[in-house]
């Protein structure tokens, strides 16, 4: 399976003016140190194109990438970018979804659309408090002090689909030992969850047989191994993020603003907030903080 890597080169036309043979080189390595990096591809810049897609057939979900601008002789024209890893989880709204909604197949405005879609996706994630899809991590370290109900319930941001082990230490920096699997449950009950929705908390039952029956007060003294997040991005959020991206795209006609009316002097009243109906939808996915 190929890894899709996006490279954004700001001011590609300026680089071409500086050097007619300007191109970007993309490297891959197994660590962020790039001690023994491998060149993935070198692509000649195109004036006016700032977004480039590269499919790396030799990359993995743990690969690190970086890029720089070079000339035809592989002489560096810029410093290396900051290294990053590709997050393979699905964006909430995608370019394909938005273009389908707009009824267009033209690639002319793809760069602008990608920027708008990215902003909407980030805004959704910030409002909800987590990424509403499958998480790439399989272990999380939490603070026992954050447990509620006298240390019996621990809320999991973004949710957890299943748990392999629950390791607990009695205090900060202490040695951990595994809780007995039958001593705790995941909640709420599966019958209350929507399709693909994870459990929201771990809770110890009233009668336990193992070493742990509560989460001791401490910092980084709880380690959960398992699968986290929604099994897939909910279709409802995909649709709403797609519509919001379309709304932002069409708002360009009013100077990138959402005109909701005018005041007594005829000045436009601009709304930059999510519409009330959209907020009601997003509120159903927000991280619960109630004890």
C-alpha positions as CSV (number, residue, x, y, z in Angstrom):
1,X,0.0,0.0,0.0
2,X,1.3,3.4,-1.0
3,X,1.6,6.3,1.4
4,X,0.1,9.6,0.1
5,X,2.4,12.5,0.9
6,X,1.4,16.1,0.4
7,X,4.1,18.7,-0.2
8,X,3.1,22.4,0.0
9,X,5.6,24.8,-1.7
10,X,4.6,28.4,-1.0
11,X,5.6,30.8,-3.7
12,X,6.5,28.2,-6.3
13,X,6.5,31.0,-9.0
14,X,9.1,32.9,-7.0
15,X,11.4,29.9,-6.8
16,X,11.2,29.4,-10.5
17,X,12.0,33.1,-11.0
18,X,15.0,32.6,-8.8
19,X,16.1,29.4,-10.6
20,X,14.4,28.2,-13.7
21,X,15.2,24.6,-12.8
22,X,13.9,24.7,-9.2
23,X,12.4,21.5,-7.9
24,X,11.6,19.9,-4.6
25,X,13.2,16.8,-3.3
26,X,11.3,14.5,-0.9
27,X,13.2,12.3,1.5
28,X,12.1,9.4,3.8
29,X,13.6,7.9,6.9
30,X,12.7,5.7,9.8
31,X,13.3,8.3,12.5
32,X,13.0,12.1,12.9
33,X,16.8,12.3,13.0
34,X,17.1,11.5,9.3
35,X,20.5,9.8,9.9
36,X,20.2,7.7,6.8
37,X,17.4,9.2,4.7
38,X,16.3,7.9,1.3
39,X,15.3,10.1,-1.6
40,X,11.7,9.4,-2.6
41,X,11.3,11.7,-5.6
42,X,12.4,14.9,-7.2
43,X,9.7,17.0,-8.9
44,X,10.2,20.1,-11.0
45,X,8.1,23.0,-9.7
46,X,5.2,24.4,-11.8
47,X,4.5,28.1,-11.6
48,X,1.2,28.6,-9.7
49,X,1.1,25.1,-8.3
50,X,1.8,25.0,-4.6
51,X,0.3,21.6,-3.7
52,X,2.0,18.4,-4.9
53,X,0.9,14.8,-4.3
54,X,3.5,12.0,-4.0
55,X,2.6,8.3,-3.6
56,X,5.4,6.5,-1.8
57,X,5.1,2.8,-2.4
58,X,8.0,2.0,0.0
59,X,6.7,4.1,2.9
60,X,4.9,3.0,5.9
61,X,2.6,4.6,8.5
62,X,5.7,5.2,10.7
63,X,7.9,6.8,8.0
64,X,9.3,10.3,8.4
65,X,9.4,12.8,5.6
66,X,11.1,16.1,4.8
67,X,11.7,18.2,1.7
68,X,13.8,21.0,0.3
69,X,14.2,23.0,-2.9
70,X,17.1,22.1,-5.2
71,X,18.4,23.0,-8.6
72,X,19.0,20.6,-11.6
73,X,22.4,19.7,-10.1
74,X,20.9,18.7,-6.8
75,X,22.4,21.7,-5.1
76,X,20.3,22.9,-2.2
77,X,18.4,26.2,-2.7
78,X,16.6,26.0,0.7
79,X,17.0,24.3,4.1
80,X,15.2,21.1,4.9
81,X,11.6,21.4,6.1
82,X,10.7,20.2,9.5
83,X,10.2,16.4,9.5
84,X,6.7,14.9,9.8
85,X,4.8,11.7,9.7
86,X,1.8,11.1,7.5
87,X,-1.4,10.7,9.4
88,X,-3.3,8.1,7.4
89,X,-6.6,8.6,9.2
90,X,-9.4,10.0,7.0
91,X,-10.0,13.7,7.0
92,X,-13.5,14.7,8.1
93,X,-14.3,16.5,4.8
94,X,-12.2,15.6,1.7
95,X,-11.5,17.4,-1.5
96,X,-13.4,14.7,-3.5
97,X,-16.5,15.2,-1.3
98,X,-16.5,19.0,-1.6
99,X,-15.9,19.0,-5.4
100,X,-18.7,16.5,-5.8
101,X,-21.0,18.7,-3.8
102,X,-20.0,21.7,-5.9
103,X,-20.6,19.8,-9.0
104,X,-17.1,20.3,-10.5
105,X,-14.2,18.1,-11.6
106,X,-11.8,21.0,-12.5
107,X,-8.5,21.0,-10.6
108,X,-8.1,24.8,-11.1
109,X,-9.1,25.7,-7.6
110,X,-7.9,22.6,-5.8
111,X,-5.2,24.5,-3.8
112,X,-7.7,27.0,-2.4
113,X,-10.3,24.3,-1.7
114,X,-7.7,22.1,0.2
115,X,-6.9,25.1,2.3
116,X,-10.5,25.8,3.1
117,X,-11.2,22.1,3.8
118,X,-8.2,21.8,6.1
119,X,-9.4,24.9,8.1
120,X,-12.9,23.5,8.5
121,X,-11.6,20.1,9.6
122,X,-9.3,21.7,12.1
123,X,-12.2,23.8,13.4
124,X,-14.4,20.8,13.8
125,X,-11.7,18.9,15.7
126,X,-11.0,21.9,18.0
127,X,-14.7,22.4,18.8
128,X,-15.3,18.7,19.5
129,X,-12.1,18.3,21.4
130,X,-10.6,15.3,19.6
131,X,-10.3,13.8,16.1
132,X,-13.6,11.9,15.4
133,X,-12.1,8.9,13.8
134,X,-9.8,5.9,14.4
135,X,-6.6,6.9,16.4
136,X,-3.2,5.7,15.2
137,X,-2.0,5.2,18.8
138,X,-2.4,2.0,20.7
139,X,-1.3,3.1,24.2
140,X,-2.2,6.1,26.3
141,X,-0.8,7.4,29.6
142,X,-3.3,9.1,31.8
143,X,-3.3,10.8,35.2
144,X,-5.0,8.9,38.0
145,X,-5.9,12.2,39.6
146,X,-8.4,12.9,36.8
147,X,-10.6,9.9,37.7
148,X,-14.0,10.8,39.2
149,X,-16.5,9.0,41.4
150,X,-13.9,8.5,44.2
151,X,-11.3,7.3,41.6
152,X,-13.6,4.6,40.1
153,X,-14.3,6.2,36.7
154,X,-11.8,7.5,34.1
155,X,-13.1,9.4,31.1
156,X,-11.2,8.8,27.8
157,X,-10.9,11.7,25.4
158,X,-12.0,10.5,22.0
159,X,-13.1,7.2,23.4
160,X,-11.8,3.7,23.5
161,X,-13.1,0.8,21.4
162,X,-11.4,-2.1,23.3
163,X,-8.7,-2.5,25.9
164,X,-5.9,-5.1,25.9
165,X,-4.3,-4.1,29.3
166,X,-4.9,-1.6,32.0
167,X,-1.7,-0.9,33.9
168,X,-1.8,1.2,37.1
169,X,0.8,2.5,39.5
170,X,-0.1,3.5,43.1
171,X,1.6,6.9,42.8
172,X,3.5,9.1,40.4
173,X,6.6,7.3,39.1
174,X,5.7,4.0,40.8
175,X,5.9,0.6,39.3
176,X,2.8,-0.5,37.4
177,X,0.8,-3.7,37.5
178,X,-2.1,-4.8,35.4
179,X,-5.7,-4.6,36.7
180,X,-7.8,-7.7,36.4
181,X,-9.9,-7.5,33.2
182,X,-13.1,-8.6,35.0
183,X,-12.7,-5.8,37.6
184,X,-13.6,-3.0,35.2
185,X,-16.0,-2.3,32.5
186,X,-16.3,0.1,29.5
187,X,-19.2,2.4,29.3
188,X,-21.8,3.4,28.6
189,X,-23.4,0.1,27.6
190,X,-23.0,-0.8,24.0
191,X,-26.7,-0.5,23.4
192,X,-26.5,3.2,24.0
193,X,-23.7,3.8,21.4
194,X,-24.1,4.8,17.8
195,X,-22.6,2.6,15.1
196,X,-18.8,2.9,15.2
197,X,-19.0,5.0,18.4
198,X,-16.3,4.1,21.1
199,X,-16.9,3.7,24.8
200,X,-16.3,6.9,26.7
201,X,-15.0,5.7,30.1
202,X,-13.5,2.9,32.1
203,X,-15.1,2.1,35.4
204,X,-14.2,-0.3,38.2
205,X,-17.0,-2.5,39.4
206,X,-18.1,-2.6,43.0
207,X,-16.6,-6.0,43.8
208,X,-13.1,-6.6,42.5
209,X,-10.8,-9.6,42.8
210,X,-7.5,-8.2,41.6
211,X,-4.9,-5.7,42.8
212,X,-6.8,-2.6,41.7
213,X,-10.3,-1.4,42.4
214,X,-9.8,2.3,41.7
215,X,-7.5,4.8,40.0
216,X,-5.0,6.1,42.6
217,X,-4.2,9.8,42.7
218,X,-1.1,10.5,40.7
219,X,0.4,11.7,37.5
220,X,1.1,9.5,34.4
221,X,0.3,6.5,36.6
222,X,-2.3,4.9,34.3
223,X,-1.4,3.2,31.0
224,X,-4.1,1.9,28.7
225,X,-3.3,-0.4,25.8
226,X,-6.0,-0.9,23.2
227,X,-7.8,0.7,20.3
228,X,-9.0,4.3,20.5
229,X,-11.4,6.6,18.7
230,X,-14.4,6.0,16.4
231,X,-14.0,3.1,14.1
232,X,-14.6,5.6,11.2
233,X,-15.5,9.2,10.8
234,X,-19.3,9.4,11.3
235,X,-21.1,10.1,8.1
236,X,-23.1,12.9,9.8
237,X,-19.8,14.8,10.4
238,X,-18.5,14.1,6.9
239,X,-21.7,15.6,5.5
240,X,-21.6,18.6,7.8
241,X,-17.9,19.4,7.2
242,X,-18.5,19.1,3.5
243,X,-21.4,21.6,3.6
244,X,-19.4,23.9,5.8
245,X,-16.5,23.9,3.4
246,X,-18.9,24.7,0.5
247,X,-20.3,27.6,2.6
248,X,-16.8,29.0,3.1
249,X,-16.0,28.6,-0.6
250,X,-19.1,30.5,-1.6
251,X,-18.4,33.2,1.0
252,X,-15.5,34.4,-1.1
253,X,-18.0,36.3,-3.1
254,X,-18.6,38.5,0.0
255,X,-15.0,39.0,0.8
256,X,-14.5,35.7,2.7
257,X,-17.3,36.7,5.1
258,X,-20.7,35.3,6.0
259,X,-23.3,38.1,5.7
260,X,-26.2,37.6,8.0
261,X,-27.8,41.0,7.7
262,X,-27.1,44.7,8.2
263,X,-27.4,47.2,11.0
264,X,-29.4,50.4,11.1
265,X,-26.7,52.2,9.2
266,X,-26.6,49.7,6.4
267,X,-23.3,48.1,7.4
268,X,-23.1,44.4,6.8
269,X,-23.3,42.1,9.9
270,X,-20.8,39.3,9.4
271,X,-20.9,35.9,11.2
272,X,-17.8,33.8,11.5
273,X,-19.4,31.4,13.9
274,X,-20.8,27.9,13.1
275,X,-24.5,28.1,12.3
276,X,-26.7,27.1,15.2
277,X,-27.9,23.9,13.5
278,X,-24.3,22.8,13.0
279,X,-23.4,23.5,16.6
280,X,-26.3,21.3,17.7
281,X,-24.8,18.5,15.7
282,X,-21.2,19.0,16.9
283,X,-22.4,19.2,20.5
284,X,-23.5,15.6,20.3
285,X,-19.8,14.6,19.7
286,X,-18.1,16.9,22.2
287,X,-15.9,15.3,24.9
288,X,-18.1,14.8,28.0
289,X,-16.5,16.4,31.1
290,X,-19.3,15.9,33.6
291,X,-18.5,13.8,36.6
